[in-house]
Amino acid sequence: DPHTTHPPMGMLGRSPRSIRAVVAALVALMLLSTLGASMAGAVDPRELLHQDSFDRPFAKDWGKTDLGDKWFYPKGRTGIAVVRERGHLYLDRAGQKRYAMLGGKRTRDTSVRFDMQLSKMPGGNGVAGTAIMRQSREGNYQAKVRISGTGRVWLSFSRKRSGSVAQMVGQPHIVSGLDYRAGQVLHVRTQAVRIDPAQLRLKVWPEGTKEPSDWQLIRNDFQDIGGVGRVGLLASTTSNTTKLPVIVRFDDLTVNRAQGETLLPVTPSNVASAAAKPTDTRAPKITSIRAKNVTESSAVVTWQLDEAGTGYVSYGMTSDSD
């Protein structure tokens, strides 16, 4: 009968339920193949935990990811939005943090990849974009990319236990040859793998350039936060950041479960050598000099500098005292 649809030979004799099961399996395999092609070079796509392209209309928070996981905001939604298909975190004062966490799946061994961009150049010690990993009741790890007012890009890790301040894990790293400019997109990849010790890895590279084959910063933490946890994104200013407000824009986030990772050699710190080049020949500008709480035997003197520096106070009975 030309109007009758015959099943493929391999499905003859099967029930409708078994046929539907075979079709569903084929569709799942096709989806995995497509996902694998779109993430060439990444870990097995079946280990994809979260993905967010932020390709959605304007919203006053980050809503849901491409995979349907909700973002949530432990410190509130203020300053958090999706604008022009990017996740925005708005910073308007020194010493400020804004962040968003992902619901859904949790993992211990984590690989995070995202893009970040600043709306304009900050002053002072700048602004940072940070990946939060292993967030749990125990605490979290933070992989930070800080852009200073001079365009230097600093990488660092910290461990934050619940109820305490964050502590840096090892020395930071200055990315040599990278001078950031406002609006430039940086690609960031970071991992937190293993326990006893936990190993933390981080690298960053500008849009339009090739991803570095080696990690730029690797640190081991023997006081590790070892449990499974959530992932989030954080933006922050330092205590002396100026030229605010600044918006940190995040994009193209993927979170994968990293498995089978072996320990890699820790990278040496380059801060001393990198910080010495070029030589700073400009004296800092001193402003807002104040003397208060003056008594017969003491006084509090404060001032502000327009860059990081070390100072001292000369005092005595006359104005020319050394």
KEDO-651938 format. One record per residue: residue in one letter; x, y, z of N, C-alpha, C, O in turn. Coordinates in pm, whole numbers, plus 50000, padded with zeros to 5 digits. Layout:
! residues N
AXYZXYZXYZXYZ...
//
This chain:
! residues 322
D500854988250000500005000050000500905012450000501665014250095P500855021049898501755032549891501475042849999502325051350025H500315042350063499975052150167500305047150307500025053850406T500915035250314501275029750445502765032250472503615029750386T503065037250592504465039650631504995027350700504465022950803H506065021650643506645009650700507825013250789508585022350755P507975006450902509125009250990510405004350928510364995350844P511545009850966512825004850918512974990150954512364985251049M513814983150877513974968750896514384965351038513934955351094G515244973651097515734970551231514674971651338514884967151450M513504977651305512474979551405511284970351384510324970951462L511304961851281510204952551258510034943551378511014938351432G508824941751419508534932851530508644939451666508354933051767R509074952251672509194959051801507874965851838507104969651750S507624967251968506424974152014506614989251999507744994051992P505484996851994505615011551986506455017352099507205026952078R506345011452221507115016652334508605014752311509395023852339S509015002852260510435000552238510965009152125512105013652128I510125011552025510535020351913510795034451966511785040951931R509865039152052510055052552108511335053252191512025063552189A511665042752262512885042552342514125043452255515075050452289V514105036052141515245036452049515405050351990516515055551981V514275056351950514325069851893514865079751996515695088251962A514395078752121514885087852225516375086352245517075096352264A516865074052241518305071852258519095078052144520145084052165L518575076552021519255082451905519295097551914520305103751883V518175103651959518135118151973519135122752078519835132752058A519225115452189520195119152293521615118552241522425127352272L521945108252161523275107152104523565118552009524675123852007M522555122351929522725133551836522985146451912523835154451872L522245148752023522455160852102523845161352162524485171852163L524315149952211525665149452267526715152152161527705158952188S526505146852041527465149151933527515163751895528585169251872T526325170051888526265184251854526945192651960527705201751929L526665189652088527275196952198528775195352199529515204752227G529235183152168530675180752165531345188752056532455193852076A530695190051940531285197751830531375212451866532325219251826S530385217551943530395231751977531375235052087531665246752110M531905225052155532825227352265534145220352240534725214352331A534625221052117535875214452081536995218852175537155230752202G537745209152222538845212352312538475212452458539355213052543A537165211852490536745211652629536675197352677536935187952602V536335195652805536205182152858534935175752803534135182452738D534765162952830533635155352779532335163052801532035166652915P531535165752694530325173652710529315167352805528455174352857R529395154252829528495148052924528785152853066527965150853156E529955159153086530295164453216530005179353226530435185853322L529295184853129528895198853134527875200753246526835194153247L528165209753340527285212153453526425224553435525235224353464H527035235253385526315247753366526805254353237527955252653197Q525915261953175526285269753057525385281953050524155280753060D525975293553032525185305853022525825315452923526915320752946S525135317452812525585326952709525055340952736525475350552671F524115342252832523455354952864522715360752743522415372752741D522415352652643521725357252523520225358052549519455349852499R519825368052627518425370052658518155384952675519105392752689P516885389152673516575403452680517025409752811517435402952905F516915422952814517255430452935516455425153054515255422753043A517135423453168516475418953290517185424853410518375427953403K516465426553519517025432353640517745422253727518235425753835D517835409953683518715400153745519165390653635518875393053518W519865379753670520425370953567519495359553529519795352153435G518385357953598517385348153555517875333853559518355328953662K517745326953443518145312853432519215311153325519295319053230T520035300953340521075297853243520495290953121519295288053116D521345288453022520915281452901520365267552932519515262452859L520835261453040520395248053078519275248253181518865237853232G518765260353212517615261353301517915262653449516995262453530D519205263953486519565265553627519375280153668519715289253593K518845282253787518585295753834519835301753899520575295053970W520025314653872520995322453948520325327354077519135330554076F521065327954186520525333754307521555343154368522735342854333Y521085351754461521835363454501521855364554654520955370554713P522875358754719522915358654866522895372554929522425374155041K523405382654860523445396254914522475405654844522615417754857G521505400254771520515408554704520795410854557521905408154509R519785415854486519855417654340520355431454298520545433754178T520575440554391520985454054355522275453854272523245447254308G522265461254161523455462254077523705450353988524785449053930I522715441353976522875429253895521835429553784520645431453810A522265427753659521335428453546521915421253426523115418253420V521045418353329521475413953196521205425453101520065429853087V522235430353035522125441552942522925438152817524105434752825R522295439152701522955436452573523655422952573524785421552527E522935413052625523375398952623524675396752699525515388652659R524835404052810525945401752901525445403153044524535411053071G526035395553135525685396753275526475407953341527705407453347H525765418053390526405429853446526435429353598525455425553662L527585433253657527705436053799528215450353813529305453653766Y527425458853877527655473253883528335476854014527845473654122L529495483654003530285487454120530375502654127530795509054030D529995508354240529985522954248530705528654370530625540654397R531405520154445532185525354558533365516154586533365504454547A534365521554655535535513754692535165503154797534245505154876G535885492054795535645481454893534315474354876533745469554974Q533825473454754532495467754727532585454254658533525451654582K531605445654685531495432754617530055430354576529125433454650R529875424954456528565420054413528785406354350529785404154280Y527845396954375528055383754318526735376454301525705379854360A526805366154216525655357454189526135343054189527235340154142M525305334054243525655319954254524705311554169523555315254147L525215300354121524415291254041523765280654128524405274654215G522465278354104521795267254168522045254454089522815254453993G521395243754129521535231154055522745223154098523025221954217K523455217854001524515208154027525675214154107526005225954095R526275205454190527455209154267528595199554231528355188254187T529795204154249530945195754216532145199654300532215210854350R533075190354316534345193354383535395197254281535965208154289D535665188354185536655190954081535975198753969535145193453896T536355211453958535595220953876536485227653773537625231353803S535975229253652536625237053548535665247953502534555244953458V536085260453511535225271953479535865280053368537065282853371R535055283953271535515292353159534505303553140533305301053134F534995316153131534095327553110534855339053046536085339153044D534115348752995534675361252943534345372453040533315372153107M535235382353049534965394153131535465406653061536375406252978Q534845417853095535125430553029534765441853125533765440853196L535575452553127535255464253208534665475253120535095477253007S533675482353175533045493153098533965505053081533845512452983K534885507153175535885517853165537035514453258536935505453341M538125521853245539285519253329539065525253468538685536853480P539285517253572539195522453709540495529453747541475529153672G540505535653864541725541253919542185533054038541505523554079G543325536654094543855529654210544235515254178544775512454071N543955506354270544275492154249543245484754166543375472754143G542215491954121541375486454016540175478254059539645479554169V539775469453965538555461553975538875447153939539745444553856A538175437754002538425423553977537155416253936536055419553981G537335406253850536305396353819536775382953873537925379153852T535905375853942536305364054018535365352453994534145354253989A535935340453980535135328153979535155322254119536215320354179I533965319454172533835312754302533625297854276532775294154196M534395289354345534295274854328534195268054463534675273254564R533555256454465533375248254587532655255854698532955253854816Q531705264454662530965271854764530055262454843529165256154786S530295261554973529505252955060529495259155199529985270255218R528935252155297528955257055434530375258255487530635266055579E531285250755429532685251255472533365264055426534225269355497G533005269255309533625281155254533695280355103532805274555041N534735286255043534885285754897536305289054857537115293554938Y536595286654730537805291454664537425302654568536345302554508Q538345312354553538115323454462539315325154370540455326654416A539055324854240540085327154138539865341054082538865343654014K540795350054110540585364254084541455369453970542645366453962V540835377253881541535384653776541315399453806540225404753787R542375406153853542255420253891542955429053788544095426553750I542255439453745542795448953649543055462053722542135468353772S544315465953730544675477953805544405490453722544085489753603G544535502053788544315514653719545295517253607545015525253518T546455510553609547445512253502547285501853390548035501953293G546305492853404546095482553302546805469453328546675460053249R547565468753437548195455953472547135445753508546115449153569V547355433153471546415422353501547075412953602548115407053575W546445411753719546955403753829546075391453846544845392453842L546695379753866545975367353894546285362954037547425364054082S545275358054108545505353254244544395343654285543335343154224F544685335854391543705326754450543545330254598544475334854663S542355327954648542135329154792541195318154839540395312754764R541335315154967540475305455034539675313055139540235320055223K538375311655134537525318455231536705308255308535815301755252R537005306855434536215298055519535025305755577535115317755601S533925298755597532715305255648533005312355780533615306655871G532565324755789532745332355911534095338855928534375344456034S534965338155827536295344155838536605351755710535905350555610V537665359655714538065367255596538835358055500539385347855541A538855361955373539565354055272541075354855296541585365355333Q541765343755273543215343155284543805339255150543325329955085M544835346455107545445343554978546165330154982546825326855080V546035322454874546735309654859547965312154772547845313154650G549135313054833550355315854757550415330254710549555338454741Q551465333154635551675346654582550885348854454550615339354382P550505361454425549805364554299550755364154180551955361554195H550225366854063550995366353939550565377953851549375380653837I551525384853792551255395453694551395389553555552425383653523V550375391153472550425385753336551315394653251550965406053221S552465389553214553425397553138552925399952997552335391152935G553185411952946552825415352809551365418552787550955420652673L550555418852892549135421752878548815434852948548845435653071D548505445052871548085458052923546635460052884546305462252767Y545765459452983544325459952955543895474052919544415483952971R542905474752829542275487552794540765485952807540235474952790A540065496752837538625496252860537895490152742538185493352627G536945481452771536155475052667536755462352610536075454952540Q538035459652639538675447552589538075435252659537805435552779V537875424552582537355412052637538515402952674539415400552594L538475397852796539445388052842538775374552856537675373552912H539425363952805538965350352826539655344952952540855346952970V538895338253036539435333153162539095318353173537965314253146R540085310453214539845296353246540495293353381541645297253405T539765286353467540285283053599539785269453642538735264753597Q540535262953731540165249853782540475248953931541425255053980A539655241254002539945236854138539775221754137538665216754117V540875214354158540845199754148541535193454268542395199554331R541135181154298541775172654398541595178054540541045188854562I542085170254636542175174454775543495169354831544105159954778D543935175654940545145171455013546375169454924546935158554924P546815179454849546265192954850545245195154738545165187554642A544455205754755543685210754642544635218254550545525225454596Q544455216554418545275224154324544375234054249543325230554197L544845246554246544115257654184544905262554064546115264654073R544215264453951544885268253826544125279653760542895280553770L544875288353692544235300153633545055305153515546285305153519K544365309553411545005316353299544015325853234542805323953243V544555336153168543735346453103544425350652975545645351052968W543635353752873544195358252745543195367352674541995365452689P543675377252597542795386852531542035380452415542515371052352E540855385752389540085381452273540895383652145541565393752130G540815374052055541555374951929542935368951934543645369051833T543335363652050544625356952062544405342352100543305338552140K545435334452089545345320052116545435317452267546195323952339E544645307952312544695304052453546075298552487546595290052415P546685303352596547995297752637547885282852664546905278052721S548895275552622548885261052643549125257452789548655247152836D549855265952862550165263353002549345272453093548915283253054W549125267753214548495276053315549475287053358550665284453375Q548975299253374549835310253415550035310653566551045315753615L549075305153640549185304853786548675291353837547555287453807I549515284353913549155271653977549575272454123550725275554154R548635269554212548935269554355548325257154420547245252654382N549045251454518548545240354597548095245554733548745254154793D546975240354782546455244254913546315231955001545445223554979F547185230855102547145219455193546135221555307545885212455386Q545545233555315544435236055408543135236355330542295245255348D542975226655243541975227655138540535227255188540215221855294I539695233355106538245231955118537885220555025537885222154903G537565208955082537535196755002536185191754958536105182154882G535095197955004533785192754970533275197354836533875205954771V532145191654794531485196254673530815209654702530475212654817G530645217654599530035230654619529545236854491529655231054383R528995248754505528445256154392529505265054327530615266654378V529115270654213529965279854138529255293254127528025293754120G530015304054127529445317354111530415326954046531575323454022L529935338954018530765349653962530645361854052529565365154102L531785368454072531855379654165532635391054101533595388654028A532235403354129532985415254089533255423554213532425424254303S534435429854218534795437254339535725448754308536425448854206T535715458554397536685469454396537615467754515537305460354608T538745474654512539665474554626539335486354716538455494454686S540045487254827539765497954922540145511754868539665521854919N540995512154765541405525254711541015527054565541585535554497T540055519254516539625520754376538945534254357538125538454438T539305540954247538695553854211538135552954069538155542354007K537645564254021537065565553887535875556053870535735549353767L535055555753970533845547553969532655556053926532715568353937P531555549853878531285535453875531955528353758532315534453658V532105515153775532595506253671531675494053666531255489053770I531365489553547530555477453529531465466153484532205467553386V531415454753554532095442653509531065434353432530025430753486R531375431453306530455424053219530965409853199532115407753158F530115400153229530465386053214529705380053096528595384453064D530315370053032529695363852915530235349752897531305346352947D529455341552823529895328252776530515319852887531655315352876L529735317752991530185309553104529905294753077528805291153035T530905286353101530695271853103531365266253228532445270553267V530705256553290531225249753407531185234853379530125229253350N532345228453388532465214053364533025207153486533725213253567R532705194453500533325186353604534685181653552534755174853449A535745185253621537095181153582537435168353657537425168253780Q537745157753586538045144953648539395139753600539885143353493G539995131253682541245124853644542415134253634543385131453564E542345145553705543415155453696544585151453788544365148053905T545795152053736546995149453816547595162653861547355173053799L548375162253968549015174454017550055179453918550855171753866L550045192453893551015198953806551995206953891551665210454005P553185209853840554155217853917553615231853945552995238053859V553855236654065553445250154103554275260254026555485258554011T553645270953978554375281253904555035290954002554445294454103P556265295253972556935304854061556285318554052555675321953950S556405326254157555865339854157556755349054074557975348154081N556125357853996556895367353915556645381653960557015391053890V556015383454076555585396754117556775406154135556725417654090A557835401554200558975410354228559615415354100559885427254086S559865406154004560515410153880559595418153791560015427953729A558315414053784557385421253698557075435053752556945444553676A556965436153883556645449053943557785459053926557555471153933A559005454153905560155463153891560275469053751561115477753729K559445464653658559505469553520558135474553479557155467353496P558015486653426559075496553417559275503653551558435502753640T560405510653564560695518053687559735529753699559525537253603D559175531453818558255542553844559075554853878559745555253981T559025564953792559815577153813558955588853860559485599753884R557635586853874556755597753915556445596554064556035586054112A556645607454136556325607454279554815607054298554085613054219P554335600154400552885599854423552365613554465553075621454526K551115616154431550475628654469549835626954607549015617954628I550205635754700549715634854837548605645254856548815657154831T547435640754900546295649654921545605646155053545945636355119S544635654555089543775652255207544575649855334544275640655410I545595658255358546405657055479545605662555597545125673855593R545465654455702544665658355818545405654655947546035644155956A545315663356046545805660256181544605661256275543915671456278K544375650556352543215650556442543595643656574544675637756587N542715644656668542945638956801544285643656859545045635856917V544555656556841545845662156884545825664657035544925671357087T546815659157104546985661457247548415666157273549165668557178E548795667557398550145671857430551185661257396552365664357380S550735648757386551715638157364551455629657239552235620557210S550375632257164550085623857048549185631156949548595641456980A549115625456828548225630656724548045619656619548895611056604V546925620156548546665610956437546755618756308546015628456288V547665614756220547875621456091547465611955980547925600555975T546625616555891546175608355776546415615955647546465628255645W546555608455539546705614255405546305603855302546135592055334Q546165608155176545835599255066546855600554955547355611454927L547175589054890548045588854772547245584654650546225577754662D547705588754533547005584754410547535571654352547135567754243E548435564854426548925551654387549455544754512549645551054617A549685531854501550215524554616551585529954653552395533054565G551865531054782553155536354824553365534454973552455530555046T554575537455018554935536755159555345550655206556125557455139G554835554955320555145568355368555515568355515555405558255583Y555955579855563556275581355705556005595855744555835604455658V555965598355874555685611755926556915616556004557385609856095S557425628355967558475634956046557795643956149556865651256116Y558245643656273557605651856375558665656756474559745651056486G558315667456542559225673256640558655686056697557485689056677M559485693556768559045705856836558995717756742558355727756775T559655717056625559665728056531559285722956393559275710856370S558965732156301558505728356167559605722056082559315715255984D560875724356117561965718656038562535706056102563635701756067S561795699956196562295687856263562395676456165561565675156076D563435668056184563645656356099563195643956175563285632856122
//
